[in-house]
Amino acid sequence: MAEKKVKVVVLSDVPVDGKSYSAGSVVELPEKTAKSLVDGGFADDNAEAVAYWLTQSKLIVHGVVAEAAAAE
């Protein structure tokens, strides 16, 4: 079974698995990673905050671009 994904708003610039995300980005991450960022104060998983920021920027799905580039 695939790990559950969670959308978060990045609150301050933070690297995740070698990829940097800027404040204000909305990123879909594995639940465990998202929880770690939220607990550390680097991200917010509040549904209203995520919904608002999705009106301001596009959703980034963590790992998708890197996986596609590696396949080429």
Residue pairs with C-beta under 8 A, 6 or more apart in sequence:
3 30
3 31
3 32
4 30
4 31
5 28
5 29
5 30
5 31
5 61
6 28
6 29
6 30
6 31
6 34
6 35
6 45
7 26
7 27
7 28
7 29
7 34
7 45
7 50
7 54
7 59
8 26
8 27
8 29
8 34
8 37
8 38
8 43
8 44
8 45
8 50
9 24
9 25
9 26
9 43
9 44
9 45
9 46
9 49
9 50
9 53
10 21
10 22
10 23
10 24
10 25
10 26
10 27
10 37
10 42
10 43
11 23
11 41
11 42
11 43
11 44
12 23
12 41
12 42
13 20
13 21
13 22
13 23
14 20
14 21
14 37
14 42
14 43
15 21
16 27
16 29
16 33
16 37
16 62
17 33
17 62
17 63
19 62
19 66
21 27
21 60
24 53
24 56
24 57
25 57
25 60
26 50
26 53
26 54
26 57
26 58
26 59
26 60
27 43
27 59
27 60
27 61
27 62
28 59
28 60
28 61
28 62
29 37
29 62
30 62
33 62
34 43
34 45
35 45
37 43
38 44
38 45
44 50
